[in-house]
């Protein structure tokens, strides 16, 4: 349907979009490869990206950043270099927990970017979350389990991803 000009314009737009997608994928490959080569343990937050994209104000920015693709690239490249990727539980209070005294702040809306704890330390929300995620990830590597009280499954295992235990008949 349409003229030859429409078909040419459609191909031109498709080439532009393909070029943009290739550049984004290339930059993600370069970033994930650099991270996996340089760092022994990589700690990330397990985010519900699918649910976050439903927010109309954040959907484009989250999709452009390609968080899901970034995580999947990290997870498949880490074993190549003998590295470990740890995903901290999405309910871990990373930004509301003081990294100095471990005091948990009750509520913190998204518009609050800096906050001061009762101990007197002023925190940037993102930097504080990074400190807490690193500490939680290192605790997981040492302890081998979750870093907070886990909801237990019916078989007694914690709710974190683990290999299923073998039951003898």
Phi and psi in radians as a Rosetta constraint file:
Dihedral C 1 N 2 CA 2 C 2 CIRCULARHARMONIC 1.883 0.35
Dihedral N 2 CA 2 C 2 N 3 CIRCULARHARMONIC -3.093 0.35
Dihedral C 2 N 3 CA 3 C 3 CIRCULARHARMONIC -1.692 0.35
Dihedral N 3 CA 3 C 3 N 4 CIRCULARHARMONIC 3.128 0.35
Dihedral C 3 N 4 CA 4 C 4 CIRCULARHARMONIC -1.189 0.35
Dihedral N 4 CA 4 C 4 N 5 CIRCULARHARMONIC -0.551 0.35
Dihedral C 4 N 5 CA 5 C 5 CIRCULARHARMONIC -1.091 0.35
Dihedral N 5 CA 5 C 5 N 6 CIRCULARHARMONIC -0.675 0.35
Dihedral C 5 N 6 CA 6 C 6 CIRCULARHARMONIC -1.123 0.35
Dihedral N 6 CA 6 C 6 N 7 CIRCULARHARMONIC -0.728 0.35
Dihedral C 6 N 7 CA 7 C 7 CIRCULARHARMONIC -1.116 0.35
Dihedral N 7 CA 7 C 7 N 8 CIRCULARHARMONIC -0.728 0.35
Dihedral C 7 N 8 CA 8 C 8 CIRCULARHARMONIC -1.140 0.35
Dihedral N 8 CA 8 C 8 N 9 CIRCULARHARMONIC -0.723 0.35
Dihedral C 8 N 9 CA 9 C 9 CIRCULARHARMONIC -1.148 0.35
Dihedral N 9 CA 9 C 9 N 10 CIRCULARHARMONIC -0.678 0.35
Dihedral C 9 N 10 CA 10 C 10 CIRCULARHARMONIC -1.102 0.35
Dihedral N 10 CA 10 C 10 N 11 CIRCULARHARMONIC -0.752 0.35
Dihedral C 10 N 11 CA 11 C 11 CIRCULARHARMONIC -1.127 0.35
Dihedral N 11 CA 11 C 11 N 12 CIRCULARHARMONIC -0.683 0.35
Dihedral C 11 N 12 CA 12 C 12 CIRCULARHARMONIC -1.105 0.35
Dihedral N 12 CA 12 C 12 N 13 CIRCULARHARMONIC -0.775 0.35
Dihedral C 12 N 13 CA 13 C 13 CIRCULARHARMONIC -1.153 0.35
Dihedral N 13 CA 13 C 13 N 14 CIRCULARHARMONIC -0.684 0.35
Dihedral C 13 N 14 CA 14 C 14 CIRCULARHARMONIC -1.103 0.35
Dihedral N 14 CA 14 C 14 N 15 CIRCULARHARMONIC -0.686 0.35
Dihedral C 14 N 15 CA 15 C 15 CIRCULARHARMONIC -1.137 0.35
Dihedral N 15 CA 15 C 15 N 16 CIRCULARHARMONIC -0.704 0.35
Dihedral C 15 N 16 CA 16 C 16 CIRCULARHARMONIC -1.113 0.35
Dihedral N 16 CA 16 C 16 N 17 CIRCULARHARMONIC -0.789 0.35
Dihedral C 16 N 17 CA 17 C 17 CIRCULARHARMONIC -1.126 0.35
Dihedral N 17 CA 17 C 17 N 18 CIRCULARHARMONIC -0.671 0.35
Dihedral C 17 N 18 CA 18 C 18 CIRCULARHARMONIC -1.128 0.35
Dihedral N 18 CA 18 C 18 N 19 CIRCULARHARMONIC -0.693 0.35
Dihedral C 18 N 19 CA 19 C 19 CIRCULARHARMONIC -1.125 0.35
Dihedral N 19 CA 19 C 19 N 20 CIRCULARHARMONIC -0.728 0.35
Dihedral C 19 N 20 CA 20 C 20 CIRCULARHARMONIC -1.119 0.35
Dihedral N 20 CA 20 C 20 N 21 CIRCULARHARMONIC -0.769 0.35
Dihedral C 20 N 21 CA 21 C 21 CIRCULARHARMONIC -1.098 0.35
Dihedral N 21 CA 21 C 21 N 22 CIRCULARHARMONIC -0.701 0.35
Dihedral C 21 N 22 CA 22 C 22 CIRCULARHARMONIC -1.127 0.35
Dihedral N 22 CA 22 C 22 N 23 CIRCULARHARMONIC -0.688 0.35
Dihedral C 22 N 23 CA 23 C 23 CIRCULARHARMONIC -1.152 0.35
Dihedral N 23 CA 23 C 23 N 24 CIRCULARHARMONIC -0.739 0.35
Dihedral C 23 N 24 CA 24 C 24 CIRCULARHARMONIC -1.099 0.35
Dihedral N 24 CA 24 C 24 N 25 CIRCULARHARMONIC -0.803 0.35
Dihedral C 24 N 25 CA 25 C 25 CIRCULARHARMONIC -1.094 0.35
Dihedral N 25 CA 25 C 25 N 26 CIRCULARHARMONIC -0.693 0.35
Dihedral C 25 N 26 CA 26 C 26 CIRCULARHARMONIC -1.111 0.35
Dihedral N 26 CA 26 C 26 N 27 CIRCULARHARMONIC -0.762 0.35
Dihedral C 26 N 27 CA 27 C 27 CIRCULARHARMONIC -1.167 0.35
Dihedral N 27 CA 27 C 27 N 28 CIRCULARHARMONIC -0.634 0.35
Dihedral C 27 N 28 CA 28 C 28 CIRCULARHARMONIC -1.122 0.35
Dihedral N 28 CA 28 C 28 N 29 CIRCULARHARMONIC -0.726 0.35
Dihedral C 28 N 29 CA 29 C 29 CIRCULARHARMONIC -1.075 0.35
Dihedral N 29 CA 29 C 29 N 30 CIRCULARHARMONIC -0.771 0.35
Dihedral C 29 N 30 CA 30 C 30 CIRCULARHARMONIC -1.124 0.35
Dihedral N 30 CA 30 C 30 N 31 CIRCULARHARMONIC -0.751 0.35
Dihedral C 30 N 31 CA 31 C 31 CIRCULARHARMONIC -1.150 0.35
Dihedral N 31 CA 31 C 31 N 32 CIRCULARHARMONIC -0.836 0.35
Dihedral C 31 N 32 CA 32 C 32 CIRCULARHARMONIC -1.154 0.35
Dihedral N 32 CA 32 C 32 N 33 CIRCULARHARMONIC -0.652 0.35
Dihedral C 32 N 33 CA 33 C 33 CIRCULARHARMONIC -1.133 0.35
Dihedral N 33 CA 33 C 33 N 34 CIRCULARHARMONIC -0.735 0.35
Dihedral C 33 N 34 CA 34 C 34 CIRCULARHARMONIC -1.109 0.35
Dihedral N 34 CA 34 C 34 N 35 CIRCULARHARMONIC -0.774 0.35
Dihedral C 34 N 35 CA 35 C 35 CIRCULARHARMONIC -1.087 0.35
Dihedral N 35 CA 35 C 35 N 36 CIRCULARHARMONIC -0.776 0.35
Dihedral C 35 N 36 CA 36 C 36 CIRCULARHARMONIC -1.206 0.35
Dihedral N 36 CA 36 C 36 N 37 CIRCULARHARMONIC -0.607 0.35
Dihedral C 36 N 37 CA 37 C 37 CIRCULARHARMONIC -1.247 0.35
Dihedral N 37 CA 37 C 37 N 38 CIRCULARHARMONIC -0.657 0.35
Dihedral C 37 N 38 CA 38 C 38 CIRCULARHARMONIC -1.480 0.35
Dihedral N 38 CA 38 C 38 N 39 CIRCULARHARMONIC -0.580 0.35
Dihedral C 38 N 39 CA 39 C 39 CIRCULARHARMONIC -1.942 0.35
Dihedral N 39 CA 39 C 39 N 40 CIRCULARHARMONIC 2.417 0.35
Dihedral C 39 N 40 CA 40 C 40 CIRCULARHARMONIC -1.295 0.35
Dihedral N 40 CA 40 C 40 N 41 CIRCULARHARMONIC -0.770 0.35
Dihedral C 40 N 41 CA 41 C 41 CIRCULARHARMONIC -2.209 0.35
Dihedral N 41 CA 41 C 41 N 42 CIRCULARHARMONIC 2.295 0.35
Dihedral C 41 N 42 CA 42 C 42 CIRCULARHARMONIC -2.038 0.35
Dihedral N 42 CA 42 C 42 N 43 CIRCULARHARMONIC 2.164 0.35
Dihedral C 42 N 43 CA 43 C 43 CIRCULARHARMONIC -1.917 0.35
Dihedral N 43 CA 43 C 43 N 44 CIRCULARHARMONIC 2.202 0.35
Dihedral C 43 N 44 CA 44 C 44 CIRCULARHARMONIC -2.221 0.35
Dihedral N 44 CA 44 C 44 N 45 CIRCULARHARMONIC 2.812 0.35
Dihedral C 44 N 45 CA 45 C 45 CIRCULARHARMONIC -1.655 0.35
Dihedral N 45 CA 45 C 45 N 46 CIRCULARHARMONIC 2.311 0.35
Dihedral C 45 N 46 CA 46 C 46 CIRCULARHARMONIC -1.351 0.35
Dihedral N 46 CA 46 C 46 N 47 CIRCULARHARMONIC 1.732 0.35
Dihedral C 46 N 47 CA 47 C 47 CIRCULARHARMONIC -1.794 0.35
Dihedral N 47 CA 47 C 47 N 48 CIRCULARHARMONIC 2.592 0.35
Dihedral C 47 N 48 CA 48 C 48 CIRCULARHARMONIC -1.523 0.35
Dihedral N 48 CA 48 C 48 N 49 CIRCULARHARMONIC 1.381 0.35
Dihedral C 48 N 49 CA 49 C 49 CIRCULARHARMONIC -1.092 0.35
Dihedral N 49 CA 49 C 49 N 50 CIRCULARHARMONIC -0.668 0.35
Dihedral C 49 N 50 CA 50 C 50 CIRCULARHARMONIC -1.046 0.35
Dihedral N 50 CA 50 C 50 N 51 CIRCULARHARMONIC -0.693 0.35
Dihedral C 50 N 51 CA 51 C 51 CIRCULARHARMONIC -1.322 0.35
Dihedral N 51 CA 51 C 51 N 52 CIRCULARHARMONIC -0.587 0.35
Dihedral C 51 N 52 CA 52 C 52 CIRCULARHARMONIC -1.195 0.35
Dihedral N 52 CA 52 C 52 N 53 CIRCULARHARMONIC -0.520 0.35
Dihedral C 52 N 53 CA 53 C 53 CIRCULARHARMONIC -1.234 0.35
Dihedral N 53 CA 53 C 53 N 54 CIRCULARHARMONIC -0.295 0.35
Dihedral C 53 N 54 CA 54 C 54 CIRCULARHARMONIC -1.254 0.35
Dihedral N 54 CA 54 C 54 N 55 CIRCULARHARMONIC -0.307 0.35
Dihedral C 54 N 55 CA 55 C 55 CIRCULARHARMONIC -1.320 0.35
Dihedral N 55 CA 55 C 55 N 56 CIRCULARHARMONIC 2.034 0.35
Dihedral C 55 N 56 CA 56 C 56 CIRCULARHARMONIC -1.140 0.35
Dihedral N 56 CA 56 C 56 N 57 CIRCULARHARMONIC -0.490 0.35
Dihedral C 56 N 57 CA 57 C 57 CIRCULARHARMONIC -1.343 0.35
Dihedral N 57 CA 57 C 57 N 58 CIRCULARHARMONIC -0.499 0.35
Dihedral C 57 N 58 CA 58 C 58 CIRCULARHARMONIC -1.836 0.35
Dihedral N 58 CA 58 C 58 N 59 CIRCULARHARMONIC -0.172 0.35
Dihedral C 58 N 59 CA 59 C 59 CIRCULARHARMONIC -1.023 0.35
Dihedral N 59 CA 59 C 59 N 60 CIRCULARHARMONIC -0.804 0.35
Dihedral C 59 N 60 CA 60 C 60 CIRCULARHARMONIC -1.163 0.35
Dihedral N 60 CA 60 C 60 N 61 CIRCULARHARMONIC -0.753 0.35
Dihedral C 60 N 61 CA 61 C 61 CIRCULARHARMONIC -1.130 0.35
Dihedral N 61 CA 61 C 61 N 62 CIRCULARHARMONIC -0.717 0.35
Dihedral C 61 N 62 CA 62 C 62 CIRCULARHARMONIC -1.184 0.35
Dihedral N 62 CA 62 C 62 N 63 CIRCULARHARMONIC -0.730 0.35
Dihedral C 62 N 63 CA 63 C 63 CIRCULARHARMONIC -1.161 0.35
Dihedral N 63 CA 63 C 63 N 64 CIRCULARHARMONIC -0.696 0.35
Dihedral C 63 N 64 CA 64 C 64 CIRCULARHARMONIC -1.129 0.35
Dihedral N 64 CA 64 C 64 N 65 CIRCULARHARMONIC -0.607 0.35
Dihedral C 64 N 65 CA 65 C 65 CIRCULARHARMONIC -1.286 0.35
Dihedral N 65 CA 65 C 65 N 66 CIRCULARHARMONIC -0.360 0.35
Dihedral C 65 N 66 CA 66 C 66 CIRCULARHARMONIC 0.990 0.35
Dihedral N 66 CA 66 C 66 N 67 CIRCULARHARMONIC 0.952 0.35
Dihedral C 66 N 67 CA 67 C 67 CIRCULARHARMONIC -1.074 0.35
Dihedral N 67 CA 67 C 67 N 68 CIRCULARHARMONIC -0.722 0.35
Dihedral C 67 N 68 CA 68 C 68 CIRCULARHARMONIC -1.131 0.35
Dihedral N 68 CA 68 C 68 N 69 CIRCULARHARMONIC -0.755 0.35
Dihedral C 68 N 69 CA 69 C 69 CIRCULARHARMONIC -1.166 0.35
Dihedral N 69 CA 69 C 69 N 70 CIRCULARHARMONIC -0.651 0.35
Dihedral C 69 N 70 CA 70 C 70 CIRCULARHARMONIC -1.050 0.35
Dihedral N 70 CA 70 C 70 N 71 CIRCULARHARMONIC -0.813 0.35
Dihedral C 70 N 71 CA 71 C 71 CIRCULARHARMONIC -1.138 0.35
Dihedral N 71 CA 71 C 71 N 72 CIRCULARHARMONIC -0.770 0.35
Dihedral C 71 N 72 CA 72 C 72 CIRCULARHARMONIC -1.124 0.35
Dihedral N 72 CA 72 C 72 N 73 CIRCULARHARMONIC -0.633 0.35
Dihedral C 72 N 73 CA 73 C 73 CIRCULARHARMONIC -1.136 0.35
Dihedral N 73 CA 73 C 73 N 74 CIRCULARHARMONIC -0.750 0.35
Dihedral C 73 N 74 CA 74 C 74 CIRCULARHARMONIC -1.053 0.35
Dihedral N 74 CA 74 C 74 N 75 CIRCULARHARMONIC -0.760 0.35
Dihedral C 74 N 75 CA 75 C 75 CIRCULARHARMONIC -1.202 0.35
Dihedral N 75 CA 75 C 75 N 76 CIRCULARHARMONIC -0.572 0.35
Dihedral C 75 N 76 CA 76 C 76 CIRCULARHARMONIC -1.541 0.35
Dihedral N 76 CA 76 C 76 N 77 CIRCULARHARMONIC -0.357 0.35
Dihedral C 76 N 77 CA 77 C 77 CIRCULARHARMONIC -1.496 0.35
Dihedral N 77 CA 77 C 77 N 78 CIRCULARHARMONIC -0.474 0.35
Dihedral C 77 N 78 CA 78 C 78 CIRCULARHARMONIC -1.020 0.35
Dihedral N 78 CA 78 C 78 N 79 CIRCULARHARMONIC -0.815 0.35
Dihedral C 78 N 79 CA 79 C 79 CIRCULARHARMONIC -1.105 0.35
Dihedral N 79 CA 79 C 79 N 80 CIRCULARHARMONIC -0.472 0.35
Dihedral C 79 N 80 CA 80 C 80 CIRCULARHARMONIC -1.059 0.35
Dihedral N 80 CA 80 C 80 N 81 CIRCULARHARMONIC -0.636 0.35
Dihedral C 80 N 81 CA 81 C 81 CIRCULARHARMONIC -1.819 0.35
Dihedral N 81 CA 81 C 81 N 82 CIRCULARHARMONIC 0.140 0.35
Dihedral C 81 N 82 CA 82 C 82 CIRCULARHARMONIC 1.215 0.35
Dihedral N 82 CA 82 C 82 N 83 CIRCULARHARMONIC 0.580 0.35
Dihedral C 82 N 83 CA 83 C 83 CIRCULARHARMONIC -1.828 0.35
Dihedral N 83 CA 83 C 83 N 84 CIRCULARHARMONIC 3.016 0.35
Dihedral C 83 N 84 CA 84 C 84 CIRCULARHARMONIC -2.217 0.35
Dihedral N 84 CA 84 C 84 N 85 CIRCULARHARMONIC 2.313 0.35
Dihedral C 84 N 85 CA 85 C 85 CIRCULARHARMONIC -1.939 0.35
Dihedral N 85 CA 85 C 85 N 86 CIRCULARHARMONIC 2.149 0.35
Dihedral C 85 N 86 CA 86 C 86 CIRCULARHARMONIC -1.982 0.35
Dihedral N 86 CA 86 C 86 N 87 CIRCULARHARMONIC 2.216 0.35
Dihedral C 86 N 87 CA 87 C 87 CIRCULARHARMONIC -1.815 0.35
Dihedral N 87 CA 87 C 87 N 88 CIRCULARHARMONIC 1.995 0.35
Dihedral C 87 N 88 CA 88 C 88 CIRCULARHARMONIC -1.392 0.35
Dihedral N 88 CA 88 C 88 N 89 CIRCULARHARMONIC 2.499 0.35
Dihedral C 88 N 89 CA 89 C 89 CIRCULARHARMONIC -0.876 0.35
Dihedral N 89 CA 89 C 89 N 90 CIRCULARHARMONIC 2.427 0.35
Dihedral C 89 N 90 CA 90 C 90 CIRCULARHARMONIC -1.165 0.35
Dihedral N 90 CA 90 C 90 N 91 CIRCULARHARMONIC -0.328 0.35
Dihedral C 90 N 91 CA 91 C 91 CIRCULARHARMONIC -1.618 0.35
Dihedral N 91 CA 91 C 91 N 92 CIRCULARHARMONIC 0.018 0.35
Dihedral C 91 N 92 CA 92 C 92 CIRCULARHARMONIC -1.166 0.35
Dihedral N 92 CA 92 C 92 N 93 CIRCULARHARMONIC 2.239 0.35
Dihedral C 92 N 93 CA 93 C 93 CIRCULARHARMONIC -1.382 0.35
Dihedral N 93 CA 93 C 93 N 94 CIRCULARHARMONIC 1.236 0.35
Dihedral C 93 N 94 CA 94 C 94 CIRCULARHARMONIC -1.211 0.35
Dihedral N 94 CA 94 C 94 N 95 CIRCULARHARMONIC -0.668 0.35
Dihedral C 94 N 95 CA 95 C 95 CIRCULARHARMONIC -1.572 0.35
Dihedral N 95 CA 95 C 95 N 96 CIRCULARHARMONIC -0.345 0.35
Dihedral C 95 N 96 CA 96 C 96 CIRCULARHARMONIC -1.682 0.35
Dihedral N 96 CA 96 C 96 N 97 CIRCULARHARMONIC -0.030 0.35
Dihedral C 96 N 97 CA 97 C 97 CIRCULARHARMONIC -1.727 0.35
Dihedral N 97 CA 97 C 97 N 98 CIRCULARHARMONIC 2.218 0.35
Dihedral C 97 N 98 CA 98 C 98 CIRCULARHARMONIC -1.227 0.35
Dihedral N 98 CA 98 C 98 N 99 CIRCULARHARMONIC 2.193 0.35
Dihedral C 98 N 99 CA 99 C 99 CIRCULARHARMONIC -1.337 0.35
Dihedral N 99 CA 99 C 99 N 100 CIRCULARHARMONIC -0.174 0.35
Dihedral C 99 N 100 CA 100 C 100 CIRCULARHARMONIC -1.607 0.35
Dihedral N 100 CA 100 C 100 N 101 CIRCULARHARMONIC -0.826 0.35
Dihedral C 100 N 101 CA 101 C 101 CIRCULARHARMONIC -2.068 0.35
Dihedral N 101 CA 101 C 101 N 102 CIRCULARHARMONIC 0.013 0.35
Dihedral C 101 N 102 CA 102 C 102 CIRCULARHARMONIC 1.089 0.35
Dihedral N 102 CA 102 C 102 N 103 CIRCULARHARMONIC 0.492 0.35
Dihedral C 102 N 103 CA 103 C 103 CIRCULARHARMONIC -1.455 0.35
Dihedral N 103 CA 103 C 103 N 104 CIRCULARHARMONIC 2.314 0.35
Dihedral C 103 N 104 CA 104 C 104 CIRCULARHARMONIC -1.650 0.35
Dihedral N 104 CA 104 C 104 N 105 CIRCULARHARMONIC 2.194 0.35
Dihedral C 104 N 105 CA 105 C 105 CIRCULARHARMONIC -1.459 0.35
Dihedral N 105 CA 105 C 105 N 106 CIRCULARHARMONIC 2.395 0.35
Dihedral C 105 N 106 CA 106 C 106 CIRCULARHARMONIC -1.096 0.35
Dihedral N 106 CA 106 C 106 N 107 CIRCULARHARMONIC -1.075 0.35
Dihedral C 106 N 107 CA 107 C 107 CIRCULARHARMONIC -2.284 0.35
Dihedral N 107 CA 107 C 107 N 108 CIRCULARHARMONIC 2.594 0.35
Dihedral C 107 N 108 CA 108 C 108 CIRCULARHARMONIC -2.627 0.35
Dihedral N 108 CA 108 C 108 N 109 CIRCULARHARMONIC 1.829 0.35
Dihedral C 108 N 109 CA 109 C 109 CIRCULARHARMONIC -1.169 0.35
Dihedral N 109 CA 109 C 109 N 110 CIRCULARHARMONIC 2.824 0.35
Dihedral C 109 N 110 CA 110 C 110 CIRCULARHARMONIC -1.112 0.35
Dihedral N 110 CA 110 C 110 N 111 CIRCULARHARMONIC -0.457 0.35
Dihedral C 110 N 111 CA 111 C 111 CIRCULARHARMONIC -1.312 0.35
Dihedral N 111 CA 111 C 111 N 112 CIRCULARHARMONIC -0.224 0.35
Dihedral C 111 N 112 CA 112 C 112 CIRCULARHARMONIC -1.427 0.35
Dihedral N 112 CA 112 C 112 N 113 CIRCULARHARMONIC 1.928 0.35
Dihedral C 112 N 113 CA 113 C 113 CIRCULARHARMONIC -1.735 0.35
Dihedral N 113 CA 113 C 113 N 114 CIRCULARHARMONIC -0.511 0.35
Dihedral C 113 N 114 CA 114 C 114 CIRCULARHARMONIC -2.263 0.35
Dihedral N 114 CA 114 C 114 N 115 CIRCULARHARMONIC 2.587 0.35
Dihedral C 114 N 115 CA 115 C 115 CIRCULARHARMONIC -2.642 0.35
Dihedral N 115 CA 115 C 115 N 116 CIRCULARHARMONIC 2.705 0.35
Dihedral C 115 N 116 CA 116 C 116 CIRCULARHARMONIC -1.954 0.35
Dihedral N 116 CA 116 C 116 N 117 CIRCULARHARMONIC 2.252 0.35
Dihedral C 116 N 117 CA 117 C 117 CIRCULARHARMONIC -1.408 0.35
Dihedral N 117 CA 117 C 117 N 118 CIRCULARHARMONIC 2.911 0.35
Dihedral C 117 N 118 CA 118 C 118 CIRCULARHARMONIC -1.136 0.35
Dihedral N 118 CA 118 C 118 N 119 CIRCULARHARMONIC -0.417 0.35
Dihedral C 118 N 119 CA 119 C 119 CIRCULARHARMONIC -1.370 0.35
Dihedral N 119 CA 119 C 119 N 120 CIRCULARHARMONIC -0.105 0.35
Dihedral C 119 N 120 CA 120 C 120 CIRCULARHARMONIC 1.764 0.35
Dihedral N 120 CA 120 C 120 N 121 CIRCULARHARMONIC -0.052 0.35
Dihedral C 120 N 121 CA 121 C 121 CIRCULARHARMONIC -1.513 0.35
Dihedral N 121 CA 121 C 121 N 122 CIRCULARHARMONIC 2.289 0.35
Dihedral C 121 N 122 CA 122 C 122 CIRCULARHARMONIC -1.649 0.35
Dihedral N 122 CA 122 C 122 N 123 CIRCULARHARMONIC 2.254 0.35
Dihedral C 122 N 123 CA 123 C 123 CIRCULARHARMONIC -2.023 0.35
Dihedral N 123 CA 123 C 123 N 124 CIRCULARHARMONIC 2.409 0.35
Dihedral C 123 N 124 CA 124 C 124 CIRCULARHARMONIC -1.439 0.35
Dihedral N 124 CA 124 C 124 N 125 CIRCULARHARMONIC 2.326 0.35
Dihedral C 124 N 125 CA 125 C 125 CIRCULARHARMONIC -0.971 0.35
Dihedral N 125 CA 125 C 125 N 126 CIRCULARHARMONIC -0.831 0.35
Dihedral C 125 N 126 CA 126 C 126 CIRCULARHARMONIC -1.267 0.35
Dihedral N 126 CA 126 C 126 N 127 CIRCULARHARMONIC -0.701 0.35
Dihedral C 126 N 127 CA 127 C 127 CIRCULARHARMONIC -1.161 0.35
Dihedral N 127 CA 127 C 127 N 128 CIRCULARHARMONIC -0.736 0.35
Dihedral C 127 N 128 CA 128 C 128 CIRCULARHARMONIC -1.077 0.35
Dihedral N 128 CA 128 C 128 N 129 CIRCULARHARMONIC -0.740 0.35
Dihedral C 128 N 129 CA 129 C 129 CIRCULARHARMONIC -1.098 0.35
Dihedral N 129 CA 129 C 129 N 130 CIRCULARHARMONIC -0.674 0.35
Dihedral C 129 N 130 CA 130 C 130 CIRCULARHARMONIC -1.117 0.35
Dihedral N 130 CA 130 C 130 N 131 CIRCULARHARMONIC -0.742 0.35
Dihedral C 130 N 131 CA 131 C 131 CIRCULARHARMONIC -1.078 0.35
Dihedral N 131 CA 131 C 131 N 132 CIRCULARHARMONIC -0.775 0.35
Dihedral C 131 N 132 CA 132 C 132 CIRCULARHARMONIC -1.181 0.35
Dihedral N 132 CA 132 C 132 N 133 CIRCULARHARMONIC -0.680 0.35
Dihedral C 132 N 133 CA 133 C 133 CIRCULARHARMONIC -1.161 0.35
Dihedral N 133 CA 133 C 133 N 134 CIRCULARHARMONIC -0.679 0.35
Dihedral C 133 N 134 CA 134 C 134 CIRCULARHARMONIC -1.091 0.35
Dihedral N 134 CA 134 C 134 N 135 CIRCULARHARMONIC -0.799 0.35
Dihedral C 134 N 135 CA 135 C 135 CIRCULARHARMONIC -1.086 0.35
Dihedral N 135 CA 135 C 135 N 136 CIRCULARHARMONIC -0.719 0.35
Dihedral C 135 N 136 CA 136 C 136 CIRCULARHARMONIC -1.159 0.35
Dihedral N 136 CA 136 C 136 N 137 CIRCULARHARMONIC -0.718 0.35
Dihedral C 136 N 137 CA 137 C 137 CIRCULARHARMONIC -1.140 0.35
Dihedral N 137 CA 137 C 137 N 138 CIRCULARHARMONIC -0.710 0.35
Dihedral C 137 N 138 CA 138 C 138 CIRCULARHARMONIC -1.176 0.35
Dihedral N 138 CA 138 C 138 N 139 CIRCULARHARMONIC -0.602 0.35
Dihedral C 138 N 139 CA 139 C 139 CIRCULARHARMONIC -1.130 0.35
Dihedral N 139 CA 139 C 139 N 140 CIRCULARHARMONIC -0.644 0.35
Dihedral C 139 N 140 CA 140 C 140 CIRCULARHARMONIC -1.151 0.35
Dihedral N 140 CA 140 C 140 N 141 CIRCULARHARMONIC -0.711 0.35
Dihedral C 140 N 141 CA 141 C 141 CIRCULARHARMONIC -1.161 0.35
Dihedral N 141 CA 141 C 141 N 142 CIRCULARHARMONIC -0.602 0.35
Dihedral C 141 N 142 CA 142 C 142 CIRCULARHARMONIC -1.372 0.35
Dihedral N 142 CA 142 C 142 N 143 CIRCULARHARMONIC -0.847 0.35
Dihedral C 142 N 143 CA 143 C 143 CIRCULARHARMONIC -1.490 0.35
Dihedral N 143 CA 143 C 143 N 144 CIRCULARHARMONIC -0.522 0.35
Dihedral C 143 N 144 CA 144 C 144 CIRCULARHARMONIC 1.437 0.35
Dihedral N 144 CA 144 C 144 N 145 CIRCULARHARMONIC 0.105 0.35
Dihedral C 144 N 145 CA 145 C 145 CIRCULARHARMONIC -2.351 0.35
Dihedral N 145 CA 145 C 145 N 146 CIRCULARHARMONIC -2.988 0.35
Dihedral C 145 N 146 CA 146 C 146 CIRCULARHARMONIC -1.179 0.35
Dihedral N 146 CA 146 C 146 N 147 CIRCULARHARMONIC 2.874 0.35
Dihedral C 146 N 147 CA 147 C 147 CIRCULARHARMONIC -1.793 0.35
Dihedral N 147 CA 147 C 147 N 148 CIRCULARHARMONIC 0.055 0.35
Dihedral C 147 N 148 CA 148 C 148 CIRCULARHARMONIC -2.453 0.35
Dihedral N 148 CA 148 C 148 N 149 CIRCULARHARMONIC 2.865 0.35
Dihedral C 148 N 149 CA 149 C 149 CIRCULARHARMONIC -0.991 0.35
Dihedral N 149 CA 149 C 149 N 150 CIRCULARHARMONIC 2.154 0.35
Dihedral C 149 N 150 CA 150 C 150 CIRCULARHARMONIC -1.601 0.35
Dihedral N 150 CA 150 C 150 N 151 CIRCULARHARMONIC 2.591 0.35
Dihedral C 150 N 151 CA 151 C 151 CIRCULARHARMONIC -1.287 0.35
Dihedral N 151 CA 151 C 151 N 152 CIRCULARHARMONIC 2.223 0.35
Dihedral C 151 N 152 CA 152 C 152 CIRCULARHARMONIC -1.621 0.35
Dihedral N 152 CA 152 C 152 N 153 CIRCULARHARMONIC 2.589 0.35
Dihedral C 152 N 153 CA 153 C 153 CIRCULARHARMONIC -1.423 0.35
Dihedral N 153 CA 153 C 153 N 154 CIRCULARHARMONIC 2.906 0.35
Dihedral C 153 N 154 CA 154 C 154 CIRCULARHARMONIC -1.035 0.35
Dihedral N 154 CA 154 C 154 N 155 CIRCULARHARMONIC -0.486 0.35
Dihedral C 154 N 155 CA 155 C 155 CIRCULARHARMONIC -1.490 0.35
Dihedral N 155 CA 155 C 155 N 156 CIRCULARHARMONIC 0.062 0.35
Dihedral C 155 N 156 CA 156 C 156 CIRCULARHARMONIC 1.655 0.35
Dihedral N 156 CA 156 C 156 N 157 CIRCULARHARMONIC -0.196 0.35
Dihedral C 156 N 157 CA 157 C 157 CIRCULARHARMONIC -1.373 0.35
Dihedral N 157 CA 157 C 157 N 158 CIRCULARHARMONIC 2.736 0.35
Dihedral C 157 N 158 CA 158 C 158 CIRCULARHARMONIC -1.269 0.35
Dihedral N 158 CA 158 C 158 N 159 CIRCULARHARMONIC 2.922 0.35
Dihedral C 158 N 159 CA 159 C 159 CIRCULARHARMONIC -1.389 0.35
Dihedral N 159 CA 159 C 159 N 160 CIRCULARHARMONIC -0.057 0.35
Dihedral C 159 N 160 CA 160 C 160 CIRCULARHARMONIC -1.312 0.35
Dihedral N 160 CA 160 C 160 N 161 CIRCULARHARMONIC 2.840 0.35
Dihedral C 160 N 161 CA 161 C 161 CIRCULARHARMONIC -1.203 0.35
Dihedral N 161 CA 161 C 161 N 162 CIRCULARHARMONIC 2.129 0.35
Dihedral C 161 N 162 CA 162 C 162 CIRCULARHARMONIC -2.498 0.35
Dihedral N 162 CA 162 C 162 N 163 CIRCULARHARMONIC 2.833 0.35
Dihedral C 162 N 163 CA 163 C 163 CIRCULARHARMONIC -1.252 0.35
Dihedral N 163 CA 163 C 163 N 164 CIRCULARHARMONIC 2.415 0.35
Dihedral C 163 N 164 CA 164 C 164 CIRCULARHARMONIC -1.136 0.35
Dihedral N 164 CA 164 C 164 N 165 CIRCULARHARMONIC 2.480 0.35
Dihedral C 164 N 165 CA 165 C 165 CIRCULARHARMONIC -1.296 0.35
Dihedral N 165 CA 165 C 165 N 166 CIRCULARHARMONIC 2.537 0.35
Dihedral C 165 N 166 CA 166 C 166 CIRCULARHARMONIC -1.485 0.35
Dihedral N 166 CA 166 C 166 N 167 CIRCULARHARMONIC 2.232 0.35
Dihedral C 166 N 167 CA 167 C 167 CIRCULARHARMONIC -1.807 0.35
Dihedral N 167 CA 167 C 167 N 168 CIRCULARHARMONIC 2.287 0.35
Dihedral C 167 N 168 CA 168 C 168 CIRCULARHARMONIC -1.534 0.35
Dihedral N 168 CA 168 C 168 N 169 CIRCULARHARMONIC 2.366 0.35
